Amino acid sequence: QVQLVESGGGLVEPGGSLRLSCAASNNIFSITMMGWYRQAPGNERELVARIMRGGTTNYAESVKGRFTISRISAANTVYLQMNKVKPEDTAVYYCNTGLSNGRAYWGQGTQVTVSS
């Protein structure tokens, strides 16, 4: 079972920046994908960005050009750099990982609030 520990959420003003981190432990050699999802009140959980083991990245249209996902493989850590944030980016952000056996795991979530 993979364990995911997130950090970096908080309150940020519109137009500001924030960086989220997610560290994975246990069974890390089976990880094929790590990514970030978010869920705002009343909305479904949606993909924000993900990075595959080979380095391929995917982004939601709403964050392209503003958010960047990256990873440090040796540290089993993935980052989400959030720039030019907007109030509509307010949500609970969840780290997610997929394994080669098809299983997926979630972090506990970290709150991001964009407000002046």
C-alpha positions in Angstrom: 0.0 0.0 0.0 1.3 3.4 -1.0 1.1 6.2 1.5 0.9 9.8 0.3 1.6 12.9 2.5 0.6 16.3 1.1 1.7 19.7 2.3 1.7 23.3 1.1 -1.9 24.4 1.1 -3.2 27.6 2.5 -4.6 31.0 1.8 -3.2 33.0 -1.1 -4.4 36.2 -2.8 -5.6 36.2 -6.4 -2.6 36.4 -8.7 -0.3 34.9 -6.2 1.6 31.6 -6.1 1.6 28.5 -4.0 3.4 25.2 -4.2 1.9 21.8 -3.1 4.1 18.8 -2.3 3.2 15.1 -2.1 5.7 12.5 -0.9 5.0 8.8 -1.5 6.2 5.9 0.6 5.9 2.1 0.5 5.7 0.2 -2.8 7.1 3.1 -4.7 8.7 1.1 -7.4 5.2 0.1 -8.7 4.1 3.8 -9.2 3.3 4.6 -12.8 1.6 7.9 -12.3 1.3 10.7 -9.8 -1.1 13.6 -10.0 -3.2 16.2 -8.4 -7.0 16.4 -8.3 -9.2 19.0 -6.7 -12.7 19.2 -5.4 -14.6 22.4 -4.6 -17.8 22.4 -2.6 -20.7 21.1 -4.6 -18.4 19.9 -7.4 -17.1 16.6 -8.5 -13.4 15.8 -8.0 -11.5 16.7 -11.1 -8.0 16.2 -12.5 -5.7 19.1 -12.3 -2.4 17.7 -13.5 -0.6 14.4 -13.7 2.8 13.1 -14.6 3.6 9.7 -15.8 6.6 7.6 -15.0 8.1 8.4 -18.4 7.7 12.1 -17.8 4.6 12.8 -19.8 2.3 15.4 -18.3 -1.3 16.3 -18.6 -3.2 19.4 -17.4 -6.8 20.5 -17.1 -7.5 23.3 -19.6 -8.4 25.6 -16.8 -4.8 25.5 -15.4 -2.7 25.3 -18.5 -0.1 28.0 -18.5 -0.5 28.7 -14.8 0.2 25.4 -13.0 3.2 23.1 -13.4 3.6 19.6 -12.2 7.1 18.2 -11.6 8.7 15.4 -9.6 11.9 14.3 -8.0 12.0 10.6 -8.6 14.8 10.0 -6.1 12.7 11.6 -3.4 9.4 10.0 -4.6 7.9 13.5 -4.4 5.7 15.4 -6.8 5.1 19.1 -6.8 2.3 21.3 -8.1 3.5 24.9 -8.7 0.4 27.1 -8.8 1.0 30.6 -10.3 -1.5 33.4 -11.1 -4.1 31.7 -9.0 -7.7 32.6 -9.3 -10.7 32.4 -6.8 -12.0 29.5 -8.8 -8.9 27.5 -7.9 -10.2 27.3 -4.4 -10.7 23.7 -3.5 -9.3 20.7 -1.5 -6.4 19.4 -3.5 -5.7 15.6 -3.4 -2.6 13.8 -4.4 -3.2 10.6 -6.3 -1.0 7.8 -7.5 -1.5 4.8 -9.8 0.4 1.6 -9.6 1.3 -1.0 -12.3 -1.3 -3.4 -10.8 -4.1 -0.9 -11.5 -4.6 0.2 -7.9 -4.8 3.9 -7.0 -4.3 5.7 -3.8 -5.2 9.1 -2.4 -3.7 11.5 0.0 -5.7 13.1 2.8 -6.2 16.4 0.9 -5.0 19.9 1.5 -7.1 23.1 1.4 -6.2 25.9 -1.0 -8.2 29.1 -0.7 -7.7 32.0 -3.1 -9.1 35.2 -1.6 -8.2 38.8 -1.0 
